[in-house]
Amino acid sequence: MRKRRLFNIFSVSVAVVSNAVLVGGCGPAVHNEVAERARHWFSKPHGNGFSAKVSEYRAILDRQTRSLQAGVVFPDWGYGCMSMDEPAEAAHWTPFLEYGIEYFLRTYSKPYSQRAEQLIAFLFGVASHQVADEQWHSLSGLRDGFMEVLSQSTFGGEFSRAHDVLDVGGDFAMAHMDGLRYILDKWSVPMDDVLEIYRAMGFSLSRWRLNICITRQLYAMEAVKRFGQNLFSSYASKAPMLTERVDDYYIGGLFSMAAGTSECWRSLVDWFELGEFSKKCLVSDYAQGDEPDGDGREDERRRRFRRAPSHQRSPAEAILDAIWPQDAWMRGVNESMAVAAVAAEALVGHDGSLVVSAKNMLFPAVPNEFSGHHGAAASRDSGSSRQHVFAAHKKDEHNQQNGTHAAADACSDITAMFTRVKQLYSTDPYCAFGTAVAAGDFNGNGKLDLAISAPFYTSRNIGSTLGAGAVFVVQEADIAYSFSQQNIVDADPLILTPVIHDNTTSYPLFGSSLAVIDFNADGIDDLAVGSSAYGSAATGAHLGRVDIYLGHLGSGLSTVPDFSLTAAQLSQYMDSPFAYQRIGGFLFGEDIDNDGFKDLLIGAPYHSDVPYELHAGRVFGYLSRPRLLAVAGGHMGAPDISLASPQRQPFEWFGVSAKTVHVDAINTTLLLVGAPGHKQKDAGSSFEHVLAGSVYAFAVDCGAPEKPKPPVFEGMRFAATKDKTQLGSQIHVWQVPGRPKTPLVIFGSPSEYSSGDGFSAAQHLADVPDPSVPERGWQAGEVRIVDPSKWRRHVENGESNDEGADEELAGLLNTLYGAQSPGHFGRALAAADDDLWIGEPLSQKEDGRIYRWRAGLEQPECFFAPKSMSRARFGHRILAAEQRVDAAAAAADGSSGLLVVTAPHDSQFSRLAGSVMLLRRE
């Protein structure tokens, strides 16, 4: 009888659910991922005052994880569920927290009981949800939040398509990335307290409605854990941004949302401890016109949460709809509730809390179209439908089905190729060790030093603000290869940390990018470090910073910046007062003026001169010259070079890549700048290919170094003619031994649809359709090897400067094709001597692989990392360099080149902490 009653109650919601059309926020997996990262960063050394209080609340979150994870998902509970949209919407805004904490302060006192701690953790979770949704959905006027940028760059401004891909696909991306093993299968909701909070806000709710809707949320969360990665392809194939930037995008990426949540939680400590609500969490809390109307704070709070009902699908419902027909999952939820009731697994405890468990939840059979067709990634991940462009023989099916590394006849263990192997790692969770890597001779001793960044390093031992980031500098020759693995802090590194001020964010992402330059032209390498989130506010108009650490003969790098440039300082040199400055994420060391010293190029693809050209991008350049150092951290001054795209477009992302190449045959240096977001029109029509990508070539006048002229665009560019190719994502220059002086240029387009060499040219060049089930080859990636000596000759013969299809690309020598979807073949490029190294970090369920190719090889050689590096994104960055800067000395003592491969998602030592492999032969 009780089971039948539960079925009848739940069926009431069917009519409401079936009429919903739009998705209403981040999915439960994304929200949990944000809160889990924030929980780690929400910590301070034990001590007196505020630090001690933060530690106390962190301990509560650790003890009450069930309530934290329930609160993280809770605000979406009523969307599309029995007409509960309005109370669900109210939980998304600050007044819910204010009423909640006021209720808490009236009801509980120290020492806190378990029930009190559960409510604390629950409200912290709700706050995390609010912060994440505001950034993720570009609410409160955030013009360049994740949702806004995805909609405008990929879907022509169609928000409904962006919502579907991001809100549902985001959860499947979390399952594909990590497996979500940390998410619990049981939630504890302080139900009595929640009902009282809603009552204070003017809502009268039924306990049984909350029970049903919350159970549906847990049911969806468990479905994502079990089945989500198999639906990843159907969503990620539509939007490269979902696979490429969900981690690190500066407004609405996982790091950004987690950093914002951690900062918000610090404000909540004051709320709980002092009852003082002046420090807010949301951008909307500080928006103009948000002051009380004159009737007092109480009326203002009511005005702000009394919003029109959304009538949206909840993310939970959208996820379940993506896996099963609605009637199937509705029956599954109902039957699971009935089983839980009989087994007393969903009950209200004596303390008034609702405990819901996924232990015995019943899920419908997975439809055939999901397991074999709709779940294209599943069959591809298990092997049978993968491309085998590089494989000499088909892989062993048994090994593929069990998720092992590539078979020996297709890929080899990279450690077997080198006699000396060293893995440096971090034990700091989520620090992304290996995000960037650079090599230079910083002390003038002829040996290479390695700089490795971890933008979210949070060690208490280095005196930096938590979450600030770090760059570790080690001399490769001093590393003891007798130990195969070593914690980076035990390798005696120089640790560089950011400059943090009281009025700047605590999470500047110090180490977002690195570049080796010679800023003061003294012959000793210097290091440029980018901080892409430095500023007074993470959502402000001026974001980012670049620090220059000079190298010194005998002593190495300075320990504090010698020169610096903030986005706010750079804005002083712009003509437009409306410019949005975004710097620090893309740095390049290139000899622009051909004087033998590496200059600094600052790629600013998210820069906007005017509001209607958001993310058009720019490149700023600082030429090397003797410089007098006035004070530490001296301002770098105005840039010597400021370049905009010759065909400036919104979301073109001009400046993602930059590289110089000297074409000896015509004595010309070209500066190549990538704009992977470029929209390319079809000839003779108005149809645009989105994210096709373009590379612009600027000619550099090297005649008068004392009066350098800015590079000039003379009409030469290379544009792709396929959607989502993103040509210009990676550019590399390869000086091949034995060739003429002009090196080769390598274009990597890791998100490109790769048809492989078994398809006809017509198929290869055609636009990829956008079906619900992606074709084989989406985001597999391609790499083009080009001889630039033919570019000018091509132009001088009167042919088109606007290169398009491969058959028309002047100087094209070879095209290499990605082997897996989404492998992102070409994400990293490096070359040394005869070898070209190519990274494919998302292949093998994000384990990652790298390839070696040289002229004459029919296909690249494939290598994987040791088996312990599961889902590590091996091949995210590759660096190939001589072990000694002095090549003659290296040849004399028999030492060989050094290969460095990063894996910033390696979790074998701590979750998503990252590692870096150093490889070389004797």
Secondary structure, DSSP 4 states (H G I P E B T S, - for coil): -HHHHHHHHHHTTHHHHHT--SB-S--HHHHHHHHHHHHHHS---S-SHHHHHHHHHHHHHHHTHHHHHHHHHGGGTTTTSTT-HHHHHHTTSHHHHHHHHHHHHHH--SSPPHHHHHHHHHHHHHHHHHHHHHHHTT-TT-TTSHHHHHHHHHSTT-HHHHHIIIIIHHHHHHHHHH--TTS-SEEEE-HHHHHHHHHHTT----HHHHHHHHHHHHHHHHHHHHHGGGGHHHHHTT-HHHHHSTTT-TTTSHHHHHHHHHHHHHHHHHHHHH----S-SSGGGG-TT-S--SS-HHHHHHHHH-PPP---B-HHHHHHHHHS-HHHHHHHHHHHHHHHHHTT-SEE-TTS-EEEE-TT---PPPPHIIIIII-HHHHHHHSTT---SS-SSPPPHHHHHTTPPPPTTTEEEGGGT-SEEEEEE--STT--TTS-EEEE-SSSSSB-EEEEEETT---GGG-PPTT-BEEEEEEGGGS-TTSSEEEGGGS--EEE-----TTS-S---EEEEEEEE-TT-SSS-EEEEEETT-SSSTTSSEE-EEEEE-EETTTEE-SS-SEEEEHHHHHTT-S-TTPBEE-SSEEEEE-SSSSSSPEEEEEETT-BSSGGGTT-BEEEEE--------STTEE--S-SEEEE-TT--TT--BTSEEEEEEEGGGTEEEEEEEETT--EEPTTS--EETT-BEEEEEEE--S-TTSPPPPEEEEEEEE--STT--BTSEEEEE--TTS-SSPEEEEEETTS----TTS-HHHHHSPPP--SSPPTTTT--EEEEE-THHHHHHHHTT--SEE-SGGGSTTEEEEEE--STT--TTSEEEEETTEEEEEETTHHHHT-EEEEE-TT-SS-EEEE--TT-TT--TTSSEEEEESBSSHHHHHHTT--EEEEEEETT--SSSTT--EEEEEE--
